[in-house]
Amino acid sequence: MADRVFLITGASSGIGEATARRAAEAGDRLVLAARRLERLEELAAELGGPERAIAVRCDVTEWDDQQAMAAAALDAYGRIDVAFANAGFGAPRGFEASDPEHWRTMVLTNVLGAALTIRATLPALRESVGHLLLTGSVAGRRALPGSLYSATKWAVTAMGEAARQELEGTGIRVTLIEPGSVRTPFFDRPPAGALEPDDIAEAVLYAVGQPPHVDVNEILVRPTAQSN
Ligand SMILES: NC(=O)c1ccc[n+]([C@@H]2O[C@H](COP(=O)([O-])OP(=O)(O)OC[C@H]3O[C@@H](n4cnc5c(N)ncnc54)[C@H](OP(=O)(O)O)[C@@H]3O)[C@@H](O)[C@H]2O)c1
């Protein structure tokens, strides 16, 4: 079989970027998507250029961008084997704390963006009998005080479960990746003892490396002794 084609949203930084590096090491061809095209182009060049990795500008809240991203993957490599809906960001806690416009963009990115990535890539995943992964969060497993971000990640948890149930019988696998604190630009100041992005990338590669009859449904990874 040709090398797997691995599409990642939010590949310009943090967990997505680390996953792209790990997947490249594993021999995958990469479709790197985010809004900052220059960063993606640098990463794609570093990972081997157009034969091995392409950069696609995609704002995940825009359906046209999402469709163009999937089309670019198929144009370049003819298939999508893994789609990782990872783009997202947070907001300060407190229902009086954050700017309502920031909330709007966060909800659209974290919730609608993930749904649109599923929708855009599913036809190709059906074709390849591929693997869908979503970045949820520990915050999508327990409510955090005053956190609308946490509510968006509960939605992602539900979306992963909903997709898994819908896709039963297709052979497509669905995995929720649920990180605790990770040292990325997600935080202005990452908490002491946070995980490294590569720790999460390793979990992603574990899930996609299983044989076809094994569907790793969820991987929740906290830093040792993170309590919430
Ligand atoms: N860091 C943590 O502690 C932690 C814990 C649990 C879950 N997570 C989740 O992990 C995922 C990745 O975050 P990270 O920690 O790796 O943070 P990060 O380094 O800030 O990466 C976020 C990525 O999302 C992309 N993105 C944001 N809005 C986008 C949009 N509208 N369209 C396309 N791409 C967009 C960013 O790229 P551009 O700006 O170039 O578009 C960037 O590549 C997020 O879903 C986050 O909620 C993080």
The ligand as an SDF file (V2000), in Angstrom:
LIG
                    3D

 48 52  0  0  0  0  0  0  0  0999 V2000
   -2.4210   23.0060   25.0250 N   0  0  0  0  0  0  0  0  0  0  0  0
   -3.2610   22.3880   25.8340 C   0  0  0  0  0  0  0  0  0  0  0  0
   -3.0550   22.3570   27.0650 O   0  0  0  0  0  0  0  0  0  0  0  0
   -4.4780   21.7000   25.2860 C   0  0  0  0  0  0  0  0  0  0  0  0
   -5.1750   20.8310   26.1580 C   0  0  0  0  0  0  0  0  0  0  0  0
   -6.3010   20.1730   25.6690 C   0  0  0  0  0  0  0  0  0  0  0  0
   -6.7120   20.3700   24.3830 C   0  0  0  0  0  0  0  0  0  0  0  0
   -6.0240   21.2260   23.5640 N   0  0  0  0  0  0  0  0  0  0  0  0
   -6.5130   21.3940   22.2030 C   0  0  0  0  0  0  0  0  0  0  0  0
   -5.4800   21.0390   21.3160 O   0  0  0  0  0  0  0  0  0  0  0  0
   -5.7290   21.6350   20.0400 C   0  0  0  0  0  0  0  0  0  0  0  0
   -4.4290   22.2300   19.5230 C   0  0  0  0  0  0  0  0  0  0  0  0
   -4.0370   23.2690   20.4130 O   0  0  0  0  0  0  0  0  0  0  0  0
   -2.5210   23.5170   20.8190 P   0  0  0  0  0  0  0  0  0  0  0  0
   -2.4310   23.3430   22.2880 O   0  0  0  0  0  0  0  0  0  0  0  0
   -1.6180   22.7520   19.9490 O   0  0  0  0  0  0  0  0  0  0  0  0
   -2.4380   25.0890   20.5820 O   0  0  0  0  0  0  0  0  0  0  0  0
   -1.7170   25.9570   19.4490 P   0  0  0  0  0  0  0  0  0  0  0  0
   -0.2620   25.6360   19.4250 O   0  0  0  0  0  0  0  0  0  0  0  0
   -2.1450   27.3600   19.7130 O   0  0  0  0  0  0  0  0  0  0  0  0
   -2.3570   25.4170   18.0930 O   0  0  0  0  0  0  0  0  0  0  0  0
   -3.6580   25.7500   17.6980 C   0  0  0  0  0  0  0  0  0  0  0  0
   -3.7510   25.4650   16.2120 C   0  0  0  0  0  0  0  0  0  0  0  0
   -5.1110   25.7030   15.7790 O   0  0  0  0  0  0  0  0  0  0  0  0
   -5.0490   26.4770   14.5990 C   0  0  0  0  0  0  0  0  0  0  0  0
   -6.2750   27.2450   14.4420 N   0  0  0  0  0  0  0  0  0  0  0  0
   -6.8620   28.0900   15.3240 C   0  0  0  0  0  0  0  0  0  0  0  0
   -7.9710   28.6280   14.7750 N   0  0  0  0  0  0  0  0  0  0  0  0
   -8.0780   28.1190   13.5270 C   0  0  0  0  0  0  0  0  0  0  0  0
   -8.9990   28.2830   12.4580 C   0  0  0  0  0  0  0  0  0  0  0  0
  -10.0650   29.1010   12.5460 N   0  0  0  0  0  0  0  0  0  0  0  0
   -8.7990   27.6040   11.3150 N   0  0  0  0  0  0  0  0  0  0  0  0
   -7.7260   26.7720   11.1820 C   0  0  0  0  0  0  0  0  0  0  0  0
   -6.8340   26.5700   12.1520 N   0  0  0  0  0  0  0  0  0  0  0  0
   -7.0050   27.2430   13.3100 C   0  0  0  0  0  0  0  0  0  0  0  0
   -3.8160   27.3510   14.7520 C   0  0  0  0  0  0  0  0  0  0  0  0
   -3.3140   27.7280   13.4760 O   0  0  0  0  0  0  0  0  0  0  0  0
   -3.4660   29.1530   12.7770 P   0  0  0  0  0  0  0  0  0  0  0  0
   -3.4430   30.1990   13.8580 O   0  0  0  0  0  0  0  0  0  0  0  0
   -2.3000   29.1950   11.8480 O   0  0  0  0  0  0  0  0  0  0  0  0
   -4.7860   29.0610   12.0600 O   0  0  0  0  0  0  0  0  0  0  0  0
   -2.8470   26.3630   15.3880 C   0  0  0  0  0  0  0  0  0  0  0  0
   -2.2000   25.5980   14.4010 O   0  0  0  0  0  0  0  0  0  0  0  0
   -6.8600   22.6330   20.2550 C   0  0  0  0  0  0  0  0  0  0  0  0
   -8.0640   22.0620   19.7990 O   0  0  0  0  0  0  0  0  0  0  0  0
   -6.8860   22.8080   21.7660 C   0  0  0  0  0  0  0  0  0  0  0  0
   -8.1550   23.1840   22.2320 O   0  0  0  0  0  0  0  0  0  0  0  0
   -4.9160   21.8900   23.9930 C   0  0  0  0  0  0  0  0  0  0  0  0
  1  2  1  0
  2  3  2  0
  2  4  1  0
  4  5  1  0
  4 48  2  0
  5  6  2  0
  6  7  1  0
  7  8  2  0
  8  9  1  0
  8 48  1  0
  9 10  1  0
  9 46  1  0
 10 11  1  0
 11 12  1  0
 11 44  1  0
 12 13  1  0
 13 14  1  0
 14 15  2  0
 14 16  1  0
 14 17  1  0
 17 18  1  0
 18 19  2  0
 18 20  1  0
 18 21  1  0
 21 22  1  0
 22 23  1  0
 23 24  1  0
 23 42  1  0
 24 25  1  0
 25 26  1  0
 25 36  1  0
 26 27  1  0
 26 35  1  0
 27 28  2  0
 28 29  1  0
 29 30  1  0
 29 35  2  0
 30 31  1  0
 30 32  2  0
 32 33  1  0
 33 34  2  0
 34 35  1  0
 36 37  1  0
 36 42  1  0
 37 38  1  0
 38 39  2  0
 38 40  1  0
 38 41  1  0
 42 43  1  0
 44 45  1  0
 44 46  1  0
 46 47  1  0
M  CHG  2   8   1  16  -1
M  END
$$$$
